[in-house]
Amino acid sequence: MNLYERMQPVYITDPSGRLGASGLGTIQFPYTPTLSVITQTGYSSYDLTHSNFQQRAFEMASNTEFNMAAPIIVRSEEEAQSVLQMGQFIRGALKMNFGWRDEDAGLPPPVLRLFAHGIYENVPILVRDFTWNLDQDIDYIKLADGKTRVPVQQTFVLSLTTTYSPKNVRDNFTMNDFLSGKLKSKGYI
């Protein structure tokens, strides 16, 4: 069975369907990625004359950022094709629709959804950057076309950021619903 087609505990979907031309609607990472979650709050400071300490005023809670390192091992041409599709899907998630022949020209990159370990469900994310190293000291699998080669061992590294529409936040977010877990299925973290 192809590990790239099994449901995994961490995956990314494209509910818009815009990245379907890559051959994927969901990225199934074959091995559990390392997911670092960064949540920050912003405070401004104001200075009082003849005071020993600055005062702080809450400004905002920043969108949560995710750094993901997804290990990938390729053992067959079929798995190599899956890796190429994953790369195409992710690179497509970084681009807007463009060109005079594109009926949707000007459409920004799609908002994807992250699911991870049941902790994060349906989290709306944007891909901020993608690193895919093609290392020199690794074996490669050559595909049937005779020119495409895919490393047998590699890591996809992604920086993801959450995004919520102002209307969605205004209509759905309350602190009580957030703390009770009622907003988890709506992707609030």
MARBA-3410 file (N, C-alpha, C, O; in Angstrom, 1 decimal):
189
0.8,-1.2,0.0,0.0,0.0,0.0,0.9,1.2,0.0,1.9,1.3,0.7 ~ 0.5,2.2,-0.8,1.2,3.5,-0.9,1.0,4.3,0.4,-0.2,4.7,0.6 ~ 2.0,4.6,1.1,1.9,5.4,2.4,1.3,6.8,2.1,0.8,7.4,3.0 ~ 1.5,7.3,0.9,1.1,8.6,0.5,-0.4,8.7,0.3,-1.0,9.8,0.1 ~ -1.1,7.6,0.3,-2.6,7.6,0.1,-3.3,7.2,1.4,-4.6,7.2,1.4
-2.6,6.8,2.5,-3.3,6.5,3.7,-3.6,7.7,4.5,-2.8,8.7,4.5 ~ -4.7,7.7,5.2,-5.0,8.9,6.1,-4.0,8.9,7.3,-3.8,7.9,8.0 ~ -3.4,10.0,7.4,-2.3,10.2,8.4,-2.8,11.1,9.5,-3.8,11.8,9.3 ~ -2.1,11.2,10.7,-2.6,12.1,11.8,-2.4,13.6,11.5,-2.9,14.4,12.1 ~ -1.5,13.9,10.5,-1.3,15.3,10.1,-1.5,15.4,8.6,-0.8,14.7,7.8
-2.4,16.2,8.1,-2.6,16.4,6.7,-3.1,17.8,6.4,-3.6,18.5,7.3 ~ -3.0,18.2,5.1,-3.5,19.5,4.7,-4.4,19.3,3.5,-4.1,18.5,2.6 ~ -5.6,20.0,3.5,-6.5,19.9,2.4,-6.7,21.2,1.7,-6.4,22.3,2.3 ~ -7.2,21.1,0.5,-7.6,22.3,-0.2,-9.1,22.3,-0.5,-9.6,21.7,-1.5 ~ -9.9,22.9,0.4,-11.4,22.8,0.2,-11.9,23.5,-1.0,-13.0,23.3,-1.5
-11.1,24.5,-1.5,-11.5,25.2,-2.7,-11.4,24.4,-4.0,-12.1,24.6,-5.0 ~ -10.6,23.3,-4.0,-10.4,22.5,-5.1,-9.5,23.1,-6.2,-9.3,22.5,-7.2 ~ -9.0,24.3,-5.9,-8.1,25.0,-6.9,-6.8,24.3,-7.2,-6.3,24.5,-8.3 ~ -6.3,23.5,-6.3,-5.0,22.8,-6.5,-5.2,21.4,-7.0,-4.2,20.6,-7.0 ~ -6.4,21.0,-7.4,-6.7,19.7,-7.8,-6.0,19.3,-9.1,-5.8,18.1,-9.3
-5.5,20.3,-9.9,-4.8,19.9,-11.1,-3.5,19.3,-10.8,-2.8,18.7,-11.7 ~ -3.0,19.4,-9.5,-1.7,18.8,-9.1,-1.9,17.3,-9.0,-1.0,16.5,-8.8 ~ -3.2,16.8,-9.0,-3.5,15.4,-8.8,-3.9,15.1,-7.4,-4.2,14.0,-7.1 ~ -3.8,16.1,-6.5,-4.1,16.0,-5.1,-5.2,17.0,-4.7,-5.2,18.1,-5.2 ~ -6.0,16.6,-3.7,-6.9,17.5,-3.0,-6.5,17.6,-1.6,-6.9,18.5,-0.8
-5.6,16.6,-1.2,-5.2,16.5,0.2,-3.7,16.1,0.2,-3.4,15.2,-0.6 ~ -2.9,16.6,1.0,-1.5,16.1,1.2,-1.5,15.2,2.4,-1.8,15.6,3.5 ~ -1.2,14.0,2.2,-1.0,13.0,3.2,0.5,12.8,3.4,1.1,12.2,2.6 ~ 1.0,13.3,4.5,2.4,13.1,4.8,2.6,11.6,5.2,1.9,11.1,6.1 ~ 3.6,10.9,4.5,3.7,9.5,4.8,4.2,9.2,6.2,3.9,8.1,6.7
5.0,10.1,6.8,5.5,9.9,8.1,5.1,11.2,8.9,5.0,12.3,8.4 ~ 4.9,11.0,10.2,4.4,12.1,11.0,5.4,13.3,11.0,6.5,13.1,11.4 ~ 5.0,14.5,10.6,5.9,15.6,10.6,6.1,16.2,12.0,5.2,16.0,12.9 ~ 7.2,16.9,12.2,7.4,17.7,13.4,6.7,19.0,13.2,6.8,19.6,12.2 ~ 5.8,19.4,14.1,5.0,20.6,14.0,5.3,21.5,15.2,5.0,21.1,16.3
5.9,22.6,14.9,6.2,23.6,16.0,5.1,24.7,15.8,4.9,25.2,14.8 ~ 4.5,25.0,17.0,3.4,25.9,17.0,3.8,27.2,17.7,4.2,27.1,18.9 ~ 3.7,28.3,17.1,4.2,29.6,17.7,3.0,30.5,17.8,2.3,30.9,16.8 ~ 2.6,30.8,19.1,1.5,31.7,19.3,2.1,32.9,20.1,2.8,32.8,21.1 ~ 1.8,34.1,19.7,2.3,35.3,20.3,1.2,36.3,20.6,0.1,36.3,20.0
1.5,37.2,21.5,0.6,38.3,21.8,1.4,39.6,21.8,2.6,39.6,22.2 ~ 0.8,40.6,21.3,1.5,41.9,21.2,1.1,42.9,22.3,-0.1,43.1,22.5 ~ 2.0,43.5,22.9,1.8,44.5,23.9,2.6,45.8,23.5,3.7,45.7,23.1 ~ 2.0,46.9,23.7,2.7,48.2,23.5,3.1,48.6,24.9,2.5,48.2,25.9 ~ 4.1,49.5,25.0,4.5,50.0,26.3,4.3,51.5,26.3,4.4,52.2,25.3
4.1,52.0,27.4,4.0,53.4,27.6,4.8,53.8,28.9,4.8,53.1,29.9 ~ 5.4,54.9,28.8,6.4,55.3,29.8,5.7,56.4,30.7,5.2,57.4,30.2 ~ 5.8,56.2,32.0,5.4,57.2,32.9,6.6,57.9,33.4,7.6,57.3,33.8 ~ 6.5,59.2,33.5,7.6,60.0,34.0,7.8,59.7,35.4,6.9,59.6,36.2 ~ 9.1,59.6,35.8,9.5,59.3,37.2,8.9,58.0,37.7,8.5,57.9,38.8
9.0,57.0,36.8,8.5,55.7,37.2,9.7,54.7,37.0,10.5,54.9,36.1 ~ 9.7,53.7,37.8,10.7,52.6,37.7,10.4,51.6,36.6,11.3,50.9,36.2 ~ 9.2,51.5,36.2,8.8,50.4,35.3,7.9,51.0,34.2,7.1,51.9,34.4 ~ 8.0,50.4,33.0,7.1,50.7,31.9,5.8,50.0,32.1,5.7,48.9,32.8 ~ 4.7,50.5,31.6,3.4,49.9,31.7,3.1,49.2,30.3,3.6,49.7,29.3
2.4,48.2,30.3,2.0,47.5,29.1,0.5,47.6,28.8,-0.3,47.5,29.7 ~ 0.2,47.7,27.5,-1.2,47.7,27.1,-1.3,46.6,26.0,-0.6,46.6,25.0 ~ -2.3,45.8,26.1,-2.6,44.7,25.2,-2.9,45.4,23.8,-3.8,46.3,23.8 ~ -2.3,44.9,22.7,-2.6,45.3,21.4,-3.4,44.3,20.6,-4.5,44.6,20.1 ~ -2.9,43.1,20.6,-3.6,42.0,19.8,-2.9,40.7,20.0,-1.8,40.6,20.5
-3.6,39.7,19.7,-3.1,38.3,19.6,-2.7,38.0,18.2,-3.6,38.1,17.3 ~ -1.5,37.7,17.9,-1.0,37.4,16.6,-1.6,36.1,16.1,-1.9,35.2,16.9 ~ -1.7,36.0,14.8,-2.1,34.7,14.2,-1.0,33.7,14.5,0.2,33.9,14.6 ~ -1.5,32.5,14.8,-0.6,31.4,15.1,0.2,31.0,13.9,-0.4,30.9,12.8 ~ 1.4,30.7,14.1,2.3,30.2,13.0,2.7,28.8,13.3,2.8,28.4,14.4
2.9,28.0,12.2,3.3,26.7,12.3,4.6,26.5,11.5,4.7,27.0,10.3 ~ 5.6,25.9,12.0,6.7,25.4,11.3,6.6,23.9,11.2,6.6,23.2,12.3 ~ 6.7,23.4,10.0,6.5,21.9,9.8,7.7,21.4,9.1,8.2,21.9,8.1 ~ 8.2,20.3,9.7,9.3,19.5,9.0,8.8,18.1,8.8,8.6,17.3,9.7 ~ 8.5,17.8,7.5,7.9,16.5,7.1,8.9,15.6,6.5,9.3,15.8,5.3
9.4,14.5,7.2,10.3,13.6,6.6,9.6,12.8,5.5,8.5,12.4,5.6 ~ 10.4,12.5,4.5,9.8,11.7,3.3,10.8,10.7,2.9,12.0,11.0,2.7 ~ 10.4,9.5,2.8,11.2,8.4,2.3,10.5,7.8,1.1,9.3,7.5,1.1 ~ 11.2,7.7,0.0,10.7,7.2,-1.3,11.3,5.8,-1.6,12.5,5.7,-1.6 ~ 10.4,4.8,-1.7,10.9,3.4,-2.0,10.5,2.9,-3.4,11.0,1.8,-3.8
9.7,3.7,-4.1,9.3,3.2,-5.4,9.0,4.3,-6.3,8.9,5.5,-5.9 ~ 8.8,4.1,-7.6,8.5,5.1,-8.5,7.1,5.7,-8.2,6.9,6.9,-8.4 ~ 6.2,4.8,-7.8,4.8,5.3,-7.4,4.9,6.3,-6.3,4.3,7.4,-6.3 ~ 5.7,6.1,-5.3,5.9,7.0,-4.2,6.6,8.3,-4.6,6.3,9.4,-4.2 ~ 7.6,8.1,-5.6,8.3,9.3,-6.1,7.3,10.2,-6.8,7.3,11.4,-6.7
6.3,9.6,-7.6,5.3,10.4,-8.3,4.4,11.1,-7.2,4.1,12.3,-7.5 ~ 4.1,10.5,-6.1,3.4,11.1,-5.1,4.1,12.3,-4.5,3.5,13.4,-4.2 ~ 5.4,12.2,-4.3,6.2,13.3,-3.8,6.2,14.5,-4.8,6.1,15.6,-4.4 ~ 6.3,14.2,-6.1,6.3,15.3,-7.1,4.9,16.0,-7.0,4.9,17.2,-7.2 ~ 3.9,15.2,-6.9,2.5,15.8,-6.8,2.4,16.7,-5.5,1.9,17.8,-5.6
3.0,16.2,-4.4,2.9,17.0,-3.2,3.7,18.3,-3.4,3.2,19.4,-2.9 ~ 4.9,18.3,-4.0,5.6,19.5,-4.2,4.9,20.5,-5.1,4.9,21.7,-4.9 ~ 4.2,19.9,-6.1,3.4,20.8,-7.0,2.2,21.4,-6.3,2.0,22.6,-6.5 ~ 1.6,20.6,-5.5,0.5,21.1,-4.7,0.9,22.3,-3.8,0.3,23.4,-3.7 ~ 2.0,22.1,-3.1,2.5,23.1,-2.1,3.0,24.4,-2.9,2.7,25.5,-2.5
3.7,24.2,-4.0,4.2,25.4,-4.8,2.9,26.1,-5.3,3.0,27.3,-5.4 ~ 1.9,25.4,-5.7,0.7,26.0,-6.2,0.0,26.8,-5.1,-0.6,27.8,-5.4 ~ 0.1,26.4,-3.9,-0.5,27.1,-2.8,0.2,28.4,-2.5,-0.3,29.2,-1.7 ~ 1.4,28.6,-3.1,2.1,29.9,-2.9,1.8,30.9,-4.0,2.3,32.0,-3.9 ~ 1.0,30.5,-5.0,0.8,31.4,-6.1,-0.6,31.8,-6.3,-1.6,31.1,-5.9
-0.8,33.0,-6.9,-2.1,33.5,-7.3,-2.4,33.1,-8.7,-1.5,32.7,-9.5 ~ -3.7,33.2,-9.1,-4.1,33.0,-10.5,-3.6,34.2,-11.3,-3.7,35.3,-10.8 ~ -3.1,33.9,-12.5,-2.5,35.0,-13.2,-2.5,34.6,-14.7,-2.5,33.5,-15.1 ~ -2.5,35.6,-15.5,-2.4,35.5,-17.0,-3.7,35.8,-17.7,-4.8,35.6,-17.2 ~ -3.6,36.2,-18.9,-4.7,36.6,-19.7,-5.6,35.5,-20.0,-6.8,35.7,-20.3
-5.1,34.2,-20.0,-6.0,33.1,-20.3,-6.6,32.5,-19.1,-7.5,31.6,-19.2 ~ -6.3,33.0,-17.9,-6.8,32.5,-16.6,-8.1,33.2,-16.3,-8.1,34.4,-16.1 ~ -9.2,32.4,-16.3,-10.5,33.0,-16.0,-10.6,33.6,-14.6,-11.4,34.5,-14.3 ~ -9.7,33.1,-13.7,-9.8,33.6,-12.3,-8.5,34.4,-12.0,-8.1,34.5,-10.9 ~ -8.0,35.1,-13.0,-6.8,35.9,-12.8,-7.0,36.9,-11.7,-8.1,37.6,-11.6
-6.0,37.1,-10.8,-6.1,38.0,-9.7,-6.6,37.3,-8.4,-6.5,37.9,-7.3 ~ -7.0,36.1,-8.5,-7.4,35.3,-7.3,-6.2,35.0,-6.4,-5.2,34.5,-7.0 ~ -6.2,35.4,-5.1,-5.0,35.1,-4.3,-4.8,33.6,-4.1,-5.7,32.8,-4.4 ~ -3.7,33.2,-3.5,-3.5,31.8,-3.2,-4.6,31.3,-2.3,-5.2,32.0,-1.5 ~ -4.9,30.0,-2.4,-6.0,29.4,-1.7,-5.8,29.3,-0.2,-4.6,29.1,0.2
-6.8,29.4,0.6,-6.8,29.1,2.0,-6.9,27.6,2.2,-7.9,27.1,1.8 ~ -5.9,27.0,2.8,-5.9,25.5,3.0,-6.4,25.2,4.4,-6.7,26.2,5.2 ~ -6.6,24.0,4.7,-7.0,23.6,6.0,-6.0,22.5,6.6,-5.6,21.6,5.9 ~ -5.6,22.8,7.8,-4.6,21.9,8.5,-5.4,21.1,9.6,-6.2,21.6,10.3 ~ -5.0,19.8,9.6,-5.5,18.9,10.6,-4.3,18.2,11.2,-3.5,17.7,10.5
-4.2,18.2,12.5,-3.0,17.6,13.2,-3.4,16.9,14.5,-3.8,17.6,15.5 ~ -3.3,15.6,14.6,-3.4,14.9,15.8,-4.7,15.0,16.6,-4.8,14.7,17.8 ~ -5.7,15.5,15.9,-7.0,15.8,16.7,-6.9,17.0,17.5,-7.9,17.5,18.1 ~ -5.7,17.6,17.6,-5.6,18.9,18.4,-6.0,20.1,17.6,-6.7,21.0,18.0 ~ -5.6,20.0,16.3,-5.9,21.1,15.4,-6.8,20.5,14.3,-6.5,19.6,13.6
-8.0,21.1,14.2,-9.0,20.6,13.2,-9.5,21.8,12.4,-10.0,22.8,12.9 ~ -9.4,21.5,11.1,-10.0,22.5,10.1,-9.4,23.9,10.2,-10.1,24.9,10.0 ~ -8.1,24.0,10.6,-7.5,25.3,10.8,-7.2,26.0,9.5,-6.5,25.4,8.7 ~ -7.7,27.2,9.2,-7.4,27.8,7.9,-6.0,28.4,7.9,-5.6,29.1,8.8 ~ -5.2,27.9,6.9,-3.8,28.3,6.8,-3.5,28.8,5.4,-4.1,28.5,4.4
-2.4,29.5,5.4,-1.7,30.0,4.2,-0.3,29.4,4.3,0.3,29.4,5.3 ~ 0.3,29.0,3.1,1.7,28.6,3.1,2.5,29.8,2.9,2.4,30.5,1.9 ~ 3.4,30.1,3.8,4.3,31.3,3.7,5.6,31.0,3.0,6.0,31.8,2.2 ~ 6.1,29.8,3.2,7.3,29.4,2.5,7.4,27.9,2.5,6.9,27.2,3.4 ~ 8.2,27.4,1.5,8.4,26.0,1.3,9.8,25.7,1.0,10.4,26.3,0.0
10.5,24.8,1.7,11.9,24.4,1.4,11.9,23.0,1.1,11.4,22.1,1.8 ~ 12.5,22.6,0.0,12.7,21.2,-0.5,14.1,21.1,-1.0,14.5,21.5,-2.1 ~ 14.9,20.5,-0.1,16.3,20.3,-0.5,16.5,19.0,-1.3,15.9,18.0,-1.0 ~ 17.3,19.1,-2.4,17.7,18.0,-3.2,19.2,17.8,-2.9,20.0,18.3,-3.6 ~ 19.4,17.0,-1.8,20.8,16.8,-1.3,21.7,16.0,-2.2,21.2,15.2,-3.1
23.0,16.2,-2.1,24.0,15.6,-2.9,24.3,14.2,-2.4,24.7,13.3,-3.2 ~ 24.2,13.9,-1.1,24.7,12.7,-0.6,23.6,11.6,-0.4,23.7,10.8,0.6 ~ 22.6,11.7,-1.2,21.4,10.8,-1.1,21.2,10.1,-2.4,21.5,10.7,-3.5 ~ 20.8,8.8,-2.4,20.4,8.2,-3.6,19.1,8.8,-4.2,18.3,9.3,-3.5 ~ 19.0,8.6,-5.5,17.8,9.2,-6.2,17.1,8.0,-7.0,17.8,7.1,-7.4
15.8,8.1,-7.1,15.1,7.2,-7.9,14.8,7.9,-9.3,14.3,9.0,-9.3 ~ 15.2,7.2,-10.4,15.0,7.8,-11.7,13.6,7.3,-12.2,13.3,6.1,-12.1 ~ 12.8,8.2,-12.7,11.4,7.9,-13.1,11.5,7.4,-14.6,12.5,7.5,-15.2 ~ 10.4,6.9,-15.0,10.3,6.3,-16.3,10.6,7.2,-17.5,11.0,6.8,-18.6 ~ 10.4,8.5,-17.2,10.7,9.5,-18.3,12.2,9.6,-18.6,12.7,10.2,-19.6
13.0,8.9,-17.7,14.5,8.9,-17.9,15.3,10.1,-17.5,16.5,10.1,-17.5 ~ 14.6,11.2,-17.1,15.3,12.4,-16.7,14.9,12.9,-15.3,15.7,13.5,-14.7 ~ 13.7,12.6,-14.8,13.3,13.1,-13.5,13.8,12.1,-12.5,13.7,10.9,-12.5 ~ 14.5,12.7,-11.4,15.0,12.0,-10.3,14.5,12.5,-9.0,14.4,13.8,-8.9 ~ 14.1,11.7,-8.1,13.6,12.1,-6.8,14.4,11.5,-5.7,14.7,10.3,-5.7
14.8,12.3,-4.7,15.7,11.7,-3.6,14.9,10.6,-2.8,13.7,10.8,-2.6 ~ 15.6,9.6,-2.4,14.9,8.6,-1.6,14.7,9.0,-0.2,13.9,8.4,0.5 ~ 15.4,10.0,0.3,15.2,10.6,1.6,15.3,12.1,1.5,16.2,12.6,0.9 ~ 14.3,12.7,2.1,14.2,14.2,2.1,13.3,14.7,3.2,12.6,13.9,3.9 ~ 13.3,16.0,3.3,12.4,16.7,4.3,11.7,17.9,3.6,12.4,18.7,3.0
10.4,17.9,3.7,9.7,19.1,3.2,9.6,20.0,4.5,9.2,19.6,5.5 ~ 10.0,21.3,4.3,9.9,22.2,5.4,8.9,23.3,5.0,9.1,24.0,4.0 ~ 7.9,23.5,5.8,6.9,24.5,5.5,6.7,25.5,6.6,6.8,25.1,7.8 ~ 6.5,26.8,6.3,6.0,27.8,7.3,4.6,28.1,6.9,4.3,28.5,5.8 ~ 3.7,27.9,7.9,2.3,28.1,7.7,1.8,29.2,8.7,2.3,29.3,9.7
0.8,29.9,8.3,0.2,30.9,9.1,-1.3,30.8,9.1,-1.9,30.5,8.0 ~ -2.0,31.0,10.2,-3.4,30.9,10.3,-4.0,32.2,9.7,-3.3,33.2,9.7 ~ -5.2,32.1,9.2,-5.9,33.3,8.6,-7.4,33.1,8.9,-7.9,32.0,8.7 ~ -8.0,34.2,9.3,-9.4,34.2,9.6,-10.0,35.4,9.0,-9.4,36.5,9.1 ~ -11.2,35.3,8.3,-11.8,36.5,7.8,-12.4,37.4,8.9,-12.8,36.8,9.9
-12.3,38.7,8.7,-12.9,39.5,9.8,-14.4,39.2,10.1,-14.8,39.2,11.2 ~ -15.1,38.9,9.0,-16.6,38.6,9.2,-16.7,37.3,10.1,-17.6,37.2,11.0 ~ -15.9,36.3,9.8,-16.0,35.0,10.5,-15.6,35.3,12.0,-16.3,34.7,12.8 ~ -14.6,36.0,12.2,-14.2,36.3,13.6,-15.3,37.1,14.3,-15.7,36.7,15.5 ~ -15.8,38.1,13.7,-16.9,38.9,14.3,-18.1,38.1,14.6,-18.8,38.3,15.6
-18.5,37.2,13.6,-19.8,36.5,13.8,-19.6,35.2,14.7,-20.6,34.8,15.2 ~ -18.4,34.7,14.8,-18.3,33.4,15.5,-17.5,33.4,16.8,-17.7,32.5,17.6 ~ -16.5,34.3,16.9,-15.6,34.2,18.0,-16.1,34.8,19.3,-16.5,36.0,19.3 ~ -16.2,34.0,20.4,-16.3,34.6,21.7,-15.3,33.8,22.6,-15.0,32.7,22.3 ~ -14.8,34.5,23.6,-13.8,33.9,24.5,-14.4,32.6,25.2,-13.7,31.6,25.3
-15.7,32.7,25.6,-16.3,31.5,26.3,-16.3,30.3,25.3,-16.0,29.2,25.7 ~ -16.8,30.5,24.0,-16.8,29.5,23.1,-15.5,28.9,22.8,-15.3,27.7,22.6 ~ -14.5,29.8,22.7,-13.1,29.4,22.4,-12.6,28.5,23.5,-12.1,27.4,23.3 ~ -12.7,29.0,24.8,-12.2,28.2,25.9,-12.9,26.9,26.2,-12.3,25.9,26.6 ~ -14.2,26.8,25.8,-14.9,25.6,26.0,-14.7,24.6,24.9,-15.1,23.4,25.0
-14.0,25.0,23.8,-13.7,24.1,22.7,-14.8,24.1,21.6,-14.7,23.3,20.7 ~ -15.8,24.9,21.8,-16.9,24.9,20.8,-16.4,25.4,19.4,-17.1,25.1,18.4 ~ -15.3,26.1,19.3,-14.8,26.7,18.1,-13.7,25.8,17.4,-13.2,26.2,16.4 ~ -13.4,24.7,18.1,-12.3,23.9,17.5,-12.6,23.4,16.1,-11.7,23.4,15.3 ~ -13.8,22.9,15.9,-14.1,22.4,14.5,-14.2,23.5,13.5,-14.1,23.2,12.3
-14.2,24.8,13.9,-14.2,25.9,13.0,-12.8,26.4,12.8,-12.6,27.4,12.1 ~ -11.8,25.7,13.4,-10.4,26.0,13.1,-9.8,27.1,14.0,-8.7,27.5,13.8 ~ -10.5,27.5,15.0,-9.9,28.5,15.9,-9.0,27.9,16.9,-9.3,26.9,17.6 ~ -7.8,28.5,17.0,-6.7,27.9,17.9,-6.1,29.1,18.7,-5.2,28.8,19.5
END
